[in-house]
Structure formats: structure tokens, C-alpha cells
């Protein structure tokens, strides 16, 4: 009967009693409605809570955090000491990079200007030249081999020196007629254009005189590979990278000239600079 009356027009159910928060089955477990106007102090007032949890204790002060927060004391002495120590090196300490190609370093009695591309090219060449008489240079395998299309005679010349190239970290093999597959490149060269490197090597080998010694030919190969793997002009270097390049130059014999005979750096004494300004 009650269900049928609910579908009749004009029917409106009457609650058994007026609704109130105190009599609601969804009321909080503690006695009265919470008051948030007093912040933490109001929450600390004891009340009859039944199964409810006890209120959080009020903070005495919010100015002291619970986590440790100790001031970090930076001692400038080690930094200044390292700057003083590095300035005692022959090529000094890097101060700036000009036109994204030249490193300006300060020495005790002047300054040094370094051509970053020429200097790094010489360093890479010296490492490769050592590999010709020592152990094989580390290489990095290519996920997908580079296929280089070349004339058949260039492919034959490259494969003649494949063993020597592998000693330098460059692994190649024939890939059908008129093609060479590059499977590994020298790790020290980083990301590089393997196709262009193989083409340049093929041109370099084609220009060799057959009367040249094998060691001289391999040095030409090392020089060509070093040019491809050196720091390019226009690349911006961090101070740490510039100082690392200077330190390697100091430890490498013959680093004052690049592979083509050009100087890798010039030095200006403080007396020369003062003479330019008429101070002498």
C-alpha cells in the first residue's frame, strides 16, 4: 500500500521527526560540532569523543621547525687556494672564452690565448699515434652500421688497411660491391659523422705515395681522424672543460703545434702588454 501511494499525484512524504545535526546518523563521534575559529588552541580543548581520536596538542611555537636546519658555512679558503694553485701552471687558469673558439688564460706573468680546436686536435692525434704502436684504442659499436657507398677501388684501398684502422678503433668491412659498412668508431671521437670520415680516409689513402713508409701513412690516417673528433670551433666550453684542456696540453709533448703545423696557443707577457699601452 505504501508503494502505491508514493506513485499517486501530490504525494509528499512527511519525515517522522525534524532533522538536526545532533540526531543525524552521520554526525561526528564527538559530542558537539567542531569549532575551527580558535585554531590549534581550540582543538586542544578536551571534549567527550567516544571512539574518536584525541585532538592534536597545540604547538607552543611555530618558529622552530621539527627538522634540522643548520646554516651551511662555506669556507672560501679552498676555492681561493685552488685558483692560486692553478695559476702556477705554465698555461695558467682559464678566465674566458672569446668568440666561442679562443680560450683566454691568466698566468703569473701574462696571459695565454689558446685555439681550442687546434689544441684538442693535437691531443687526440697524439693519443691515436700511441695506439699505432700500443694497445687498440677503445671503440663504440654502432646500433645500426653506417653503409658508405664508394667506388670499388676506394673500397679495396680501405680494406687493405682495415686491420690498422681497427687498431685505431674504426671497424669496417665490405658490404657488397661498392659499399663499406662501419660497425665501430673510436670512443674518444664521441658522436661523429662516420660516413664523412670514411670518405675522407678513402681520399687520403688514394693520395698516398706508394713509396711512403707504412707508419707515415698511418699517421696521416690518425691525423684525419683526429680532425673529425676534436672540439669544434664555435662550441662553448665550461670553465672546467677549458682548464682540463690546458692541463692536457701541459702533459702532452708537441702540443704547441697542431697537426698542420700551426700554433695552438700564443703567450703575451705582462711586460709586452704594458709596452702596448706605453707603460714600459
C-alpha angles and dihedrals in degrees: 000000000000092000093052092050090054090063095050119104115263095021115148120172116232117218116237091233137359115277118246133170091241093057097039115116087221094057119128117269093244121077111256136021112282119252117215098180094093096053116210093345092062091047089057094061109109117240139170102273106165106196093355122114121257117265119261114262116253118256114247091210135358094201094083113064122213094233121074113263110179122171114253110233112209113202109211092196098085092049093049090044091054091050090051092047095050092050088064092067117103093248093040129213125317113251105169147350116234123204089349089280112065126066116210112206129182121225131185093266106022143332138287128217114203129195099222096201096048093044096050091044089058092049093051091047092054091051091050093047089055089052090059090068099025138044124324117278116248113262137195120225119230117235089217115024116239112241113210120193112216139158113276094247091054090051090052092050092049094048089051088064097034093114093052091046090052089054086060091051098262111121115191136165139177117277103191125296115337097004140097125201117214110207103166135024129194110278093219091062092061116192109004144152100266093182093056091044092055091047092051091048090051090052091046093051092047090058095051120115110237089225093063119107117255092240091056090050092051091051088056088053091050091049092052092049092047091054090055094048102043127104107279126233109258096037113126114227131202120237090254091054093048092050091047090054091051092050092050090050090054091053097045119081114229094018090134090081131047124227090272096053098258121131116261095204143010126211127214118195119217089243090056091051092049090050090056089058094044094251097126 
